[in-house]
Amino acid sequence: MLKKTRIDQFTEECKRLRSEMSLSYRNVSPSFEFSNTGRRGTKYFTITLVELLATLKDIRTNLSQYETAKDYVEGTMRDLFSRTITTDTINALSTVQTLPLFSLLNKVIYVANDLDSAFNEKRLNLNADLIENAILYIESQIPDNDAYLESISKVHTTTSSGGENIIYYGAPGVGKSYQIDQLCNHDNSIRTIFHPDSQYSDFTGCLKPKMSGTNVVYEFRPGPFTLAFIQASLAPEKMFYLVIEEINRASSAAVFGELFQLLDRSGSGESCYEVTLADPDMVAFINDKAPSALNGNNIKIPANLSLYATMNSSDQAVMPMDTAFKRRWKFEYVPIDFSECPHGDIDIPMDGQASLVTTWKNLAESINEILEGEDIPEDRLLGPWFLKESELDSLEASANALRGKLLLYLWDDVLRHGDKGLIFAEGIMSYGNLVKNLKSGDKVFSRQLENSLKSKQPPAPQLDDVENEQDQIIPEDN
């Protein structure tokens, strides 16, 4: 299946992979391709307009130093580039291909200012006005990155296989909402959250009072379903999405009411059957906003409107779904996968010794292994994103998340009626005792969990195993 993630979001996914080497998205930009002199074999290099612009601005910032080094001297220019160029990739290039970069900058400044003096490849044409003109020209040639990313989004919203009903389910923190976010954006989606008090009128809309001068009048206020239906009806060439978070926290069949029947889809993605809307105010509102959307008082879900929902069956407040409702949905299981997870450390008080600083990944996987061994259902385990990056960006933040979120979930939800000794230390009889132990630095986890955490710790480095990496400087081909 072709991945539909936008390139900047794709890069963020790549960044989450544990690696000692950095990765980042660079704004869309044309580039210059340039070469060395070719005396030892021709090599080619590229520099984007964004990188070139940043380099020209670095020169402007350090103009006095560059004005005293107009005539090319390899060592002098290499040192100057190394000290002043702030773009990492260009700084690295400048130390091994100094003359090719110098020549490119010289050509750009020369042509941007329409100079008519003889061009000298090894003498930089430079003053405040010349560098400013070059900067203004390059700025004018850089495309709009936001427009580019938006154009990608629009490509992904075109109608492809038609509308569908999908429920994404899995353990808390596996990324169910994130999966949906990769398929739609705020411009082509309506998002709502079901809760135990959700009703049909919340979902479709109803008459509500408002003030008109000194009088109280009533008007139809559309719900998320009606808004999504109107959007899709007005632009049949684009896909639209109604996103329902926590669909099983309400009585879903009751919230959908007669719209339940619309969930049967034909091969094209539209509803197989129409239903007659009983609310005349809803009919009038839709006819006013999208005159051709209804067939009389009858409605069907168009082929370009998909319904996506998330579900976590481990939540204590969930409502059961009846079989007839469930069979009208596809169910997509989102597995627990710690190959991508937030990076961060957590300080764990240990039995009879100093605390152990371990990674969130090691802690969550150790807890899951113990729970799985006791046949705890998978939807009660910990997903990689149960704790977020912001909750792990310092030991203080992770301590707060451990105390106020993770331990509470394990105590009150996962092990409410189970053996708390699987995870927690003997003698802890209440959540209050658990928090007290954690704050005082006393043991909080079971010996089994402690041993699992210790086994996952990386071995301490041996002095003989430490190797110093030497930077290799490629001889410049001038």
N, C-alpha and C positions, 0 to 999 in steps of 0.2 A: 504494500500500500504506500503510495507516494506521501511523504511527510508534507504537511501543509503549514508548518510553523514558519513565521516570518523570520528573516535572517537575523535581525537583532535579538529576537527571542531565542532562536536557535543557538546563537553565540552564548546567551546566558545559560542555556542548558549545558553547553560544553564547559563553561566556567565552573559549573557545580561538580564536575568530575575531579576527584582528588589528583592533584598534579603539582610538582614543584615548578612547573613552567607556566607562565601567565598566558592568557588569551583574552582578546577584547575585540569588540565590533568597531570597525572604522567606518565613518560616514561614507556614503556613496560618492565617488569622485573619479573623473578621468585621470589619466596618468601620463607622465613622460617616460619613454623608454630611451635610455642613453647607454653609451658603451665606453670602454676604455680605449686606449690608443691602438691596441691590438698587436703590440710588438712581441708579446709572449703568448699570443692567442687572444682572439676577441672574446670579451665577456660583456653581457648585457645586464642592465640594472633598471629598476623602475622607481619612480617617486610619484605619489599621487598629488593632485593639486592641493589637497588638504595638508599633506606633509610639506609641500613646497611653500605654501602660505605660512605655515608655522615657522619654517626655517627663515624665510624672509623677515618675519617679525622678530625672530631672534637676532638677526643681523641689525635690524633697526634699533633694538634695545641696546645692543653693544656696538653702535655705529662707530664710536671714536676708535675702538680697537681695530675694527675692520678697515677704517680709513688709513691707518698707519701700516696696514699689511696688504695694500692693493696689489703689489707685485708678488706673484706666486713664489713662495719658498716652501717646499714640502713640509719640513718639520714645523715651521712656524704656523702654517695654515692648519696642519693636522691638530696641533695643540689648541689653536684658537677654536676650531670646530668642536673639539672634544669638550672644551670648557663652556661653550655658549649655546650649542644646539640642544634644545630641550626634548625633541622628539626622539625616543629611544632608538627606533629603527634607523633613522637618518644619522644619528650620532654614531651608531655602530658602523654604518656604511662609510662615514667620513674618515674613520680611522684606518680603513684599508683601501679605500678608493678615493683618496683626497682630491686628486687632480680631476677625475671625471665629474665629481660633484661641484668643484670650483668652476669648471668650464660650463656646466649646465646653469648654475646661478648667474654667471657672467652673461651668457646668451639671453637668459630671460630678462635681466635688467636692461640689456642693450636693446632688444627688440621692443620691449614694453614702452620704452621711451623714444623709439624711432630715432636713435642716434645715427649721425651720418659720418662720424669719425671712423677711421680704420679700426676694425675689430682686432684686438689682441687677446688671444685665448688665455694668456697668462698674466693679464693686467685687468683688474676688476674696475669697471666703471661704477663709481660709487660716491654718492652724497645723499643728504637727507631727502631732497626732492626726487632723485632717481629711485631710491628704494621705496618711497611712498607711492610713486606712480606704479611700480611693479606690483606692490601689494594690492592696490586698488584694482588693477587689471585682473590679477589671479582671483581675487574675491568675486569679481563679476562673472567669472567662468565656472564657479563651483555650483553644481546643481543643488536643488532643495532636497535635503535628505528626508525631511518629514513627508514631502510630497511623494518621494520614491517609496517609502515604507507604506504610505497610505495606498499607493497604487497596487502594491503587493496584496494588501488586505482586500482591495476591491476584486482582484483576480480570484481570491479564495472565496468570495461571497457569491460568485456566479452559480446559477443552478447547475447541478451535475446529475446526481442520481435521484433527485427528488426528496421530499420530506420523509422523515422517519421519527419514531419514538424510541428513545434509548435511555435506560437508567444505568448510571455508572455506580457500582457498589464496591465496597471493600472496607478494610480496617480504617480507623481514623488516622489521618495523616498520610495516606498513600497518594494523594494528589488528584482526587476525583474532580474537584472544581477546576484544577489546573488543566486536566485533560479537555474539559469543555472549553476553557478559555483559548485553547489552541485552535479550535474550530470556528470560533466567532469572536466578535469584538463589540464594543459598546455601541457602535453605529448600526449594527444589524441584529441586535438582540435586546430582549426585554428579560430582566431577571427578577425573580420573586422567591420568597422563602416561605414554605409551609410551616405552620405551628399548630398546636392542638386546638386553637380557637379559629383556625381558618375556615371560611364558609364559601359557598357558591357565589354569594354576592361580592366577596372580596376578590374572587378570581375573575369574574366576568364584569362586575360593575353594578352600581345601583344608584337610585336617587339619593342625593344628599343635600342638606340645606345650605344656603349661603345668603348673605345679606345683599340686598339691592336697594341702596339708599337706606330708608328706615324700615323696609319690608323684608320679610324672610321669604325667599323663593327656593324652589327645588330644581336641581338639574342633575342629569345623569353623569356620574363620574366613572369613567371606564376602568376596569381592572386590567391586570397584565395580559390575560388571554385576549381581550378585546383590542387592546393596543397592538399586540403582536399580529393579530388577524388583519387589522386595518393596514399596518405597514406592509405586510406581505401582499395584500390585495392590490395596493397602489403601485407596487414595483414587482411584477411577476417574473422579471428576468433575473432577479437577485434572490439569494437565499436569506431567510430570516430565521431567528431562533428564539423560542420561548424557553428560558432556563429556569427550572424549578429546583431550588436547593432544599434538601431534607424532605423529599416528597412523602416519606412515610411518617413524618411527625404529625400529620393531620389524617383524617379519614378521607383518603384521596378520592375514592369513588363518590363520596358525598360532595366534595368540593367541585368535582367535575360535573356532577349532576347529569343532565341529558347530553352534555358534550362528550360523555363517556363513549357514546356510540360513534363519535367522529374519529376515534383512535384506530379504527379499522382502516388500513391504507390499501389503495390499489397499487398496481405495478408502477404507475406514474408518480406515486407518492401522495396523491390527494386522498381525501376520505372516500371510502367506498359508498357511504350512505350520507344522506342529508338528515338533519333534524330540524324541527320547527322551533324557533325561539318563542318562548311564551311571554317574554318581557317586551312590551311595546316600546318602552323607553330605550332599551338596548337596540332594538331594530331601528328606531328613528335616529339614534346617534350614529350607527354604522352607515345608514343610508346618507346621512349628511356628510360624513367624512370620506366614504368610499362608495359612491352611488351604485356601482355595478357589482359590489362584492357579494351581495345576497341574491338568492333566487326567490323573490317574494319575501316571505318570512323565514325561508329555509337557509341553513348555513352548512358549509362543509369546510374542512381545513384544506387550504390550497396546497399544491405540490411543492411550493417553495417555502413552506413553514415547517420546521422541525421542532420537536419537543425533546429537550434534553433535561435529565433530572439526576440528582445525586441521592444516594440512600446509604445509611449506616444502620444496619439492623441491630447493632449492639447497644444503641441508645436506649436508655430506660424509658424514655417518653414516646417510643415509637408506637404507631397504630398498625395493626395487621392489615395487609392488602388481600382482598379477595382474589380468587383464582381468575375470574373473568376479567378483572382489571389488569392483573399481571400479564396475562397472555397477549395483551395488545401492545406490549412493550418488548423491545430487545433488551437483554441484560448484558452489560459489559463489565466483567470483573477486572478491577485494577489491583494487580498483585503487590505484595510488599517487596520492594526492591531497594536495597541500601547501596546499590552502585552509584546512585545519585541521592545525596542527602546533605543537609546543612553541616558545615564544618564548625566545630567548637568543642571545648573541653568542659568537663564537669568535675568538681571536687567532691569525692565520695569519702565520708568518714569510715574508717576501717576498724576491725576488731583488734585491739591491743597494739596498734601501730599508727604511724602517721597516716594522714589521709592519702587516698590514691586519686591522682588526676587522670581521668580516662576520657576518651572521646564519646560524644553522643552516640555515634554509630556502635561502638563496642557495648555501651550500656544498654541500648535498645535491643540489640541482637541477643545479648545475654539474657535479658528479661524474656524476650520472645521464645528463646530456646527452652527455658524452664517452663513457661506456660504451655508451649506446644507439647512438652513431655507429659503434661498432666491433662491433655486433651481439652484444653481451653479453646473454644471456637476461634477460628482465625480472625473473624471480624472484631474480636476484642483485643487483638494484639496491637503493637505499636507500629505505625507507619513511619517512614523516614522523615516526613514533614510534620509529625506530631508537635515537635518543637521547631520553631522558625529560626532563621539566621539571626534575627534581632534578639532572640532569647538566648543566644549562645555566643554573642560577640564579646563577652567577658566572663570571668569566673563569678562575678557578682550577679550578672544577669542570669547566668545558668543556674546559680543557687536559688534565685527567686523562682525560676521556671520549674526547677526540681520540686521545690516546696509547694508552690501554689498551683501547679498544673499536673505534673507527671505523677507525683505521689498521691495526690487527691484522686486522680483517675484510677490508678491501680487499687487504691484502698476502697473507694466508694462504688466503683463500677465493675472492674474486672474481678475483684476478689470479695465483693460484698457478701456473698454467701459461700465463698470458697475458703481454702486453707491459706490464710494470710502468711503463714510461716514459709510458704514457698518462696516468697520475695522478701519478706520483712523479718527482722531479727526477733528472736524469742523474747518474750516479756513485754513486747509492745502491744498494749491492749486497746488503744484508741488512736485515732488520727491525731489528737492533741499530743499524746505521748510521742508519736512519730515526729511531729514538727519540733517538739521540745528537744528530742535527741539530736535532730539535724542541726538545730541552732547552737547547741552546746558542743557539737563535734563528736557526739557519741555514736556508736554503731547503730545503723538503721537497717542494713540489708542482711539477709540470711547468709550463712556460711557458703551455701551452694552458689549464690549469686556472686559473693566476693571472690570465690575460687575461679569462677568463670571469667570475671573481669581481670584477675591476675593473669590468667592463661592467655588473654588477648593482648596483654601489654607487649610492646616491642622489646626485644632484648637490649640491654644497655650496650652502647658501642664500646668495643675494645680498642685500646690505643693503637694496636698493631693493624687494625682494620681500617683506620681512618686514612683516607687518601686525599691529598690536596689536588684539586683540579687546577690546571694551568690554562690560562687563556691563550689561545693560539692566534697570533697576528699574521694574517696572510700578507706576504710581501706585495706592496703596491705595484701595479703595472702602469707606469706613467709613460 
